[in-house]
Amino acid sequence: MPELPEVETVCNALKNRAESRIIKEFKIYNPNLRWVINRKIPDKTANQKINLIKRRGKYIVFHLDNGYLIIHLGMTGIMRLLKMNVSTVKHDHFDININDKLLLRFNDVRKFGSVHWSESMNQHFLIKNLGPEPLSEDFSSEYLKEKSKKRKITIKDLIMNQQIVVGIGNIYATESLLLSKIRPNRRCYNLTKKEYDILVKSIKRVLKKAIKAGGTSISDFKNLDGGVGYFSQKLKIYGLDECGICGEKTYNITIAGRSSYYCKKCQR
């Protein structure tokens, strides 16, 4: 599933191509996504200016004059910039026509993505309970340690909880914990303030590097022009047999149903 760096990569591309343009038409081909596409969206968005395109967590948000268009890529959702009159293919769900020559098309093989309309973004059910952005000043070691109190979950579960901090999925949680020398199955309440200092800095560092590399393409992720993200070439442990720091064999355990790679030598 695309995580924060992948969504940020798509958002940055959308800003350059679609921001400040007028939505001439929102055309639905197949409404069956995780939530059925609201048939009112074409009328709500017609002739509306795209004032701003911004990421919130793993969501792409189009700020229009009269409300917000909220898009989630799900597991296999892809936004593509295409020329007008390009024929649709299987799993195409909707188009956003932004001028006479170009359109944005959403394709989703597994149909876990979604698109929503809201007049109040911060009150939308997908947005209102989200935690702070990990690259913001609100996400600090003091904040994270406070959230860990009275919780018996693992540290990996804590940083992947979208109500605690947004956008950190399996790949970046795994990489950040290696960089912090913290084993993923440690109970979060056992970490010291110093360890939280290191972890928060590591999360920010890993995410910034991943954004610079255009995200990580493990299987399905592609950017707006169909290219892939190159952070997969910089991974130190996720999906690897050997630790990228010390070269020792890696181990893979399951935490909350997810594969969790770690190094016994590097991580305590």
C-alpha positions in Angstrom: 0.0 0.0 0.0 1.4 3.5 -0.8 2.7 5.2 2.3 3.4 8.9 3.0 6.4 9.3 0.6 4.5 7.7 -2.3 1.4 9.9 -1.7 3.6 12.9 -1.3 5.3 12.1 -4.6 2.0 11.9 -6.4 0.8 15.1 -4.7 3.9 17.1 -5.8 3.4 15.9 -9.4 -0.3 16.9 -9.2 0.6 20.3 -7.9 2.7 21.0 -10.9 0.2 19.7 -13.4 -3.3 20.4 -12.0 -3.2 23.1 -9.3 -4.9 26.3 -10.2 -6.8 24.6 -13.1 -10.6 24.2 -13.5 -12.2 20.8 -13.3 -14.2 20.7 -16.5 -15.6 17.2 -15.9 -15.5 14.4 -13.3 -16.4 11.3 -15.2 -17.2 8.0 -13.5 -16.6 4.7 -15.3 -16.8 2.1 -12.6 -18.2 3.4 -9.2 -17.3 0.2 -7.3 -14.3 1.1 -5.1 -13.9 0.5 -1.4 -16.8 2.9 -1.0 -19.1 3.3 -4.0 -18.3 6.6 -5.7 -21.0 9.2 -4.9 -22.9 10.0 -8.0 -23.2 13.6 -6.9 -19.4 14.2 -7.2 -19.5 15.2 -10.9 -22.1 18.0 -10.2 -20.2 19.1 -7.0 -16.9 19.4 -8.8 -17.9 20.8 -12.2 -16.3 24.1 -13.1 -14.6 24.3 -9.7 -11.1 25.7 -9.4 -8.4 23.4 -7.9 -6.9 26.0 -5.4 -4.6 23.6 -3.7 -3.5 20.0 -3.7 -2.2 18.7 -0.4 -1.5 15.5 1.3 -3.1 14.6 4.6 -1.8 11.3 5.9 -2.1 8.9 3.0 -4.9 11.0 1.4 -4.7 13.3 -1.6 -6.9 16.3 -1.0 -8.1 18.7 -3.7 -9.1 22.0 -2.1 -11.8 23.5 -4.3 -13.9 26.6 -4.0 -16.9 24.9 -2.6 -15.4 21.9 -0.8 -12.8 19.1 -0.9 -12.2 16.1 -3.1 -10.5 13.4 -1.0 -8.7 10.5 -2.8 -7.1 7.4 -1.3 -4.9 5.2 -3.5 -5.7 2.0 -1.5 -3.3 -0.9 -2.2 -3.1 -0.7 -6.0 -4.6 2.7 -7.0 -2.7 4.7 -9.6 -3.3 8.3 -10.7 -2.1 8.8 -14.3 -1.9 12.0 -16.4 -3.2 11.2 -19.9 -4.1 13.0 -23.1 -7.8 13.5 -23.8 -9.6 10.7 -25.7 -7.2 8.0 -24.5 -9.2 4.8 -24.4 -10.1 3.3 -21.0 -8.7 0.0 -19.9 -9.9 -2.6 -17.4 -10.0 -1.3 -13.8 -10.3 2.4 -14.8 -12.7 4.1 -12.3 -12.9 7.8 -13.0 -11.4 10.8 -14.8 -10.8 14.3 -13.7 -10.7 16.5 -16.9 -8.5 19.5 -16.1 -8.3 21.1 -19.5 -9.0 20.4 -23.2 -5.9 18.3 -23.6 -5.2 16.5 -20.3 -7.0 14.5 -17.7 -6.2 12.6 -14.5 -7.3 9.0 -14.6 -7.7 6.7 -11.6 -7.1 2.9 -12.1 -7.4 0.4 -9.2 -7.0 -3.3 -9.8 -8.0 -4.4 -6.3 -10.6 -1.7 -5.7 -9.4 -0.7 -2.2 -9.0 2.9 -3.2 -11.7 5.5 -2.8 -12.8 9.1 -3.7 -15.0 11.3 -1.5 -16.6 14.7 -1.5 -16.8 16.8 1.6 -17.7 20.4 2.4 -15.6 20.2 5.6 -12.4 18.2 5.2 -11.4 18.1 8.9 -14.9 16.7 9.8 -14.8 14.0 7.2 -14.9 10.5 8.7 -11.6 9.5 7.1 -9.7 12.6 8.3 -11.1 13.8 11.6 -9.4 11.3 13.8 -5.9 11.3 12.2 -2.8 12.0 14.2 -0.2 14.7 13.5 2.0 14.7 10.4 5.4 13.0 11.1 7.4 15.7 9.4 5.7 18.4 11.4 6.8 20.0 14.7 3.8 18.4 16.4 5.4 15.0 16.1 8.1 15.0 18.7 9.7 12.5 21.1 7.7 14.1 24.0 4.5 13.6 22.1 5.2 10.0 21.2 6.4 9.0 24.7 3.3 10.5 26.2 1.1 8.5 23.7 3.0 5.3 24.8 1.9 5.6 28.4 -0.4 2.8 29.6 -0.2 1.1 26.2 1.0 -2.4 26.0 1.4 -2.6 22.3 4.7 -3.0 20.4 6.6 0.1 19.3 5.9 -0.8 15.7 2.2 -0.9 16.3 2.4 2.5 18.0 4.1 4.3 15.1 1.9 2.6 12.5 -1.3 3.7 14.3 -2.7 6.5 12.1 -4.5 8.1 15.1 -1.1 8.5 16.7 0.9 9.6 13.7 -0.1 9.5 10.0 1.5 8.0 7.0 4.0 5.5 8.5 3.3 2.1 7.0 5.2 -1.2 7.2 8.2 -0.3 5.1 9.1 3.0 6.8 8.3 1.7 10.3 10.7 -1.2 9.7 13.5 1.0 8.2 13.1 3.6 11.0 13.3 1.0 13.8 16.5 -0.4 12.3 18.1 3.0 12.1 17.1 3.6 15.7 18.5 0.2 16.9 15.1 -0.7 18.4 13.6 -4.1 17.9 10.1 -3.9 16.4 8.4 -6.1 19.0 9.5 -4.2 22.1 6.7 -2.9 24.2 6.3 0.8 23.6 6.0 1.8 27.3 9.5 0.3 27.9 11.3 2.7 25.6 13.3 5.5 27.2 13.0 9.2 26.4 16.4 9.0 24.7 15.2 6.1 22.5 12.1 8.1 21.5 14.4 11.0 20.6 16.4 8.8 18.3 13.3 7.1 16.9 11.5 10.4 16.0 14.7 11.7 14.3 15.0 8.4 12.4 11.4 8.5 11.2 11.8 12.0 9.9 15.1 11.1 8.2 13.8 8.0 6.5 10.7 9.7 5.2 12.6 12.7 3.8 15.0 10.4 2.0 12.1 8.3 0.6 10.3 11.5 -0.6 13.5 12.6 -2.3 13.8 9.2 -4.0 10.2 9.4 -5.2 8.9 6.7 -2.8 9.3 2.9 -2.8 8.0 0.7 -5.6 7.9 -2.8 -4.2 5.0 -4.1 -6.4 2.3 -1.7 -7.7 3.2 1.9 -6.9 3.8 4.2 -9.9 3.9 8.0 -10.0 1.8 10.3 -12.1 3.8 9.7 -15.3 4.0 5.9 -14.8 7.5 5.9 -13.3 8.6 4.0 -10.2 10.0 5.1 -6.9 13.7 4.5 -6.2 13.9 4.2 -2.4 13.6 0.4 -2.8 17.3 0.6 -3.8 18.1 2.3 -0.5 16.3 -0.1 1.8 18.5 -1.4 4.6 16.3 -4.3 6.0 12.7 -4.5 4.6 12.4 -7.6 2.5 16.2 -8.3 2.7 18.0 -11.5 3.8 20.9 -9.6 5.1 21.0 -6.4 7.2 22.2 -3.4 5.2 24.1 -2.0 8.1 26.0 -5.0 9.6 25.6 -7.7 7.0 24.2 -10.2 9.4 21.2 -12.4 8.6 17.8 -10.8 9.1 14.8 -12.3 10.9 11.2 -11.9 10.0 8.5 -12.1 12.6 4.8 -11.3 12.4 3.4 -8.3 14.3 -0.3 -7.5 13.9 -0.4 -9.6 10.8 2.5 -7.8 9.1 6.0 -9.0 8.2 8.5 -7.4 10.5 12.1 -7.7 9.6 14.8 -7.0 12.2 18.5 -7.6 12.9 19.4 -9.3 16.2 22.8 -7.6 16.1 21.7 -4.0 15.4 18.4 -3.9 17.2 17.9 -4.3 20.9 
